[in-house]
Amino acid sequence: MELLFESLFNGVAIGSVLLMAALGLAIVFGLMGVINLAHGELIMLGAYTTYVVQLIFKLPFLAPVYNAYVLVAIPCAFAVSGVIGILLERTVIRRLYGNPLETLLATWGVSLILQQFVRSVPLAYAAGMVVFLVLGFSLPLFLPTPLLEGRQSRLVRSGGWAVSALIGVLCAGGLASQISRIARATSRNVDVTAPKWMRGGLEWMDLTFPVPRLVIIVMTFIAVVGVIWFLNRSVWGVRIRAVTQNRSMSDCLGIPTDTVDVLTFGIGSGLAGVAGVAVSLLGSVGPNVGTSYIVGCFMVVVLGGVGNLLGTVLASFAIGLLTDLIGAGRLLTIWPDMPGPLASGVEFFATTSMAQVMVFALIVVFLQFRPAGLFPQKGRMVEA
């Protein structure tokens, strides 16, 4: 019984990390049909945002509330990755809709640019640039509509960008002078230290459940519920679904399809940033931290069924359970009398990396019989 609970927990924990990383891709790839190979770099940006927020909370005047930095890092990571995603959609993706090969190549190039950017630019200056972009895109949302219309609109928008640039410069200078580690951190990996309330584990039935894993499971649950509620209950969620199923008809009905594209890509990118927060709590953060998740994310989305969130959830946990059963060698424990040749094969794959190879091979075999995944998409979107 203890072995069963341990396997289930490890599988759910692995699946939660994978689901959190794949949730944003399920929206961008599943609903918009965009093959975004820069999704891993958006996760990386969220992880670095967590690191920067952690260092900011180490300043003397924020030290008393240091243990709450994770709660602040989550919306910050969502905003940073979301704004970068919107910028990517406005400048690159929107010109390539309907051209999957060109989109794949373009986003692959963007991923290389983002990796090199993190390696080459000190994080203090990168943080200043991100603040500039976030404020520049966000300020118009908080200004009265009359100011954004008429002759003064250009002046107001230019003033907003100027203020954003000033704040970004001040932020970069302040961070570089007060937190020297940010200025030195470039290509090397950095570590995010979990707050006190996330350290250790919970004891139950002679088993220890690491608190960071439990927190990630809760984060994933909240994110999934939030996405489902947004897509099914909110006005913009209904518009996203309408545009996904029939874009031309939605346009005829007055739905701003261009705005829907921006919102959808921004939300998917923001969720990748939240995944970066979860990833940063599990190990070191580096320029390639998101690359190790991109293949698994696509596998999850394709296995579950493109555009089906329920399939994405089930596929994540199925992959997590299989990875734990194979990688931890639990099959030998469950079946101690396994025949010799089969046992040798199981032992060969009883490592994390080889277990992933075996799981992906099984997924490929499964897709030969069900190319559309566990839950194939139905309706007008398929017919289109």
Long-range contacts (C-beta under 8 A, 24 or more apart in sequence): 1-205, 2-205, 2-206, 2-207, 3-330, 3-333, 3-334, 5-205, 5-207, 6-207, 7-321, 7-324, 7-325, 7-328, 7-330, 8-321, 9-207, 9-209, 9-213, 10-320, 10-324, 10-328, 11-317, 11-320, 11-321, 11-322, 11-323, 11-324, 11-325, 12-217, 12-317, 12-320, 12-321, 13-210, 13-213, 13-216, 13-217, 13-320, 14-319, 14-320, 14-321, 14-323, 14-324, 15-316, 15-317, 15-318, 15-319, 15-320, 15-321, 16-213, 16-216, 16-217, 16-219, 16-220, 16-278, 16-316, 16-320, 17-216, 17-220, 17-275, 17-278, 17-279, 17-282, 17-320, 18-293, 18-296, 18-297, 18-300, 18-316, 18-319, 18-320, 19-220, 19-224, 19-300, 19-312, 19-313, 19-316, 19-317, 20-216, 20-219, 20-220, 20-223, 20-271, 20-274, 20-275, 20-278, 21-272, 21-275, 21-278, 21-279, 21-293, 21-296, 21-297, 22-296, 22-297, 22-300, 22-301, 22-312, 22-316, 23-220, 23-223, 23-224, 23-227, 23-271, 23-275, 23-312, 24-267, 24-268, 24-269, 24-270, 24-271, 24-272, 24-274, 24-275, 25-268, 25-272, 25-297, 25-298, 25-300, 25-301, 26-268, 26-300, 26-301, 26-304, 26-307, 26-309, 26-312, 27-227, 27-264, 27-267, 27-268, 27-271, 28-264, 28-265, 28-268, 28-269, 29-298, 29-301, 29-306, 30-301, 30-306, 30-307, 30-308, 30-309, 30-312, 31-240, 31-241, 31-244, 31-264, 31-307, 32-244, 32-261, 32-264, 32-265, 32-268, 33-100, 33-306, 34-93, 34-97, 34-103, 34-107, 34-265, 35-100, 35-103, 35-104, 35-107, 36-93, 36-103, 36-107, 36-268, 37-104, 37-107, 37-108, 37-110, 37-111, 37-294, 38-88, 38-107, 38-108, 38-110, 38-111, 38-114, 39-107, 39-269, 39-272, 39-290, 39-294, 39-297, 40-111, 40-290, 40-291, 40-292, 40-293, 40-294, 40-297, 41-110, 41-111, 41-114, 41-115, 41-290, 42-81, 42-84, 42-85, 42-269, 42-272, 42-273, 42-276, 42-290, 43-81, 43-272, 43-273, 43-275, 43-276, 43-279, 43-289, 43-290, 43-293, 44-114, 44-115, 44-118, 44-276, 44-285, 44-286, 44-287, 44-288, 44-289, 44-290, 45-77, 45-80, 45-81, 45-84, 45-114, 45-273, 45-276, 46-77, 46-78, 46-80, 46-81, 46-272, 46-273, 46-274, 46-275, 46-276, 46-277, 46-279, 46-280, 47-77, 47-192, 47-276, 47-277, 47-279, 47-280, 47-285, 47-289, 47-290, 48-118, 48-123, 48-126, 48-190, 48-276, 48-285, 49-73, 49-76, 49-77, 49-80, 49-81, 49-130, 49-273, 49-276, 49-277, 50-76, 50-77, 50-192, 50-276, 50-277, 50-280, 50-281, 50-285, 51-123, 51-185, 51-190, 51-191, 51-192, 51-280, 51-285, 52-123, 52-127, 52-175, 52-182, 54-192, 54-193, 55-175, 55-179, 55-181, 55-182, 56-175, 56-179, 58-179, 59-178, 59-179, 66-195, 67-195, 67-196, 67-197, 68-195, 69-195, 70-194, 70-195, 70-198, 70-215, 70-277, 70-281, 73-277, 74-219, 74-274, 74-277, 77-270, 77-273, 77-274, 77-276, 77-277, 78-270, 78-271, 78-273, 78-274, 79-134, 79-138, 79-270, 79-273, 80-130, 80-134, 80-273, 81-269, 81-270, 81-272, 81-273, 81-274, 81-276, 82-266, 82-267, 82-269, 82-270, 82-273, 83-130, 83-133, 83-134, 83-137, 83-138, 83-266, 84-130, 84-133, 84-269, 85-265, 85-266, 85-268, 85-269, 85-270, 85-272, 86-137, 86-262, 86-265, 86-266, 86-269, 87-133, 87-137, 88-265, 88-269, 89-261, 89-262, 89-265, 89-266, 90-262, 93-265, 94-258, 94-261, 97-261, 111-291, 115-287, 115-288, 116-287, 118-186, 118-187, 118-287, 119-186, 119-187, 119-287, 120-186, 120-187, 121-186, 122-176, 122-182, 122-183, 122-184, 122-185, 122-186, 123-175, 123-182, 123-183, 123-185, 123-186, 124-172, 124-173, 124-175, 124-176, 124-179, 124-182, 124-183, 125-172, 125-176, 127-171, 127-172, 127-175, 127-182, 128-168, 128-169, 128-171, 128-172, 128-173, 128-175, 129-168, 129-172, 130-168, 131-164, 131-167, 131-168, 131-171, 131-172, 132-164, 132-165, 132-167, 132-168, 132-169, 133-164, 135-160, 135-163, 135-164, 135-167, 135-168, 136-160, 136-161, 136-164, 136-165, 139-163, 139-164, 187-286, 187-287, 188-286, 189-284, 189-285, 189-286, 190-284, 190-285, 190-286, 191-284, 191-285, 192-280, 192-281, 192-285, 194-281, 198-281, 212-281, 212-282, 215-281, 216-278, 216-281, 216-282, 219-274, 219-277, 219-278, 220-278, 223-271, 223-274, 224-309, 224-313, 227-267, 227-271, 227-309, 228-309, 230-267, 231-309, 236-260, 236-263, 240-264, 244-307, 244-381, 245-379, 245-380, 245-381, 246-380, 246-381, 246-384, 295-360, 296-356, 299-360, 299-363, 302-363, 302-367, 302-373, 303-363, 303-366, 303-367, 303-373, 303-374, 304-373, 304-374, 304-375, 305-372, 305-373, 305-374, 305-375, 305-376, 305-377, 306-372, 306-373, 306-377, 307-377, 307-381, 308-373, 308-374, 308-375, 308-376, 308-377, 310-375, 311-373, 311-374, 311-375, 314-374, 315-373, 315-374, 319-359, 319-363, 322-355, 322-358, 322-359, 322-362, 323-352, 323-355, 323-356, 323-359, 326-350, 326-354, 326-355, 326-358, 326-359, 327-351, 327-352, 327-354, 327-355, 327-356
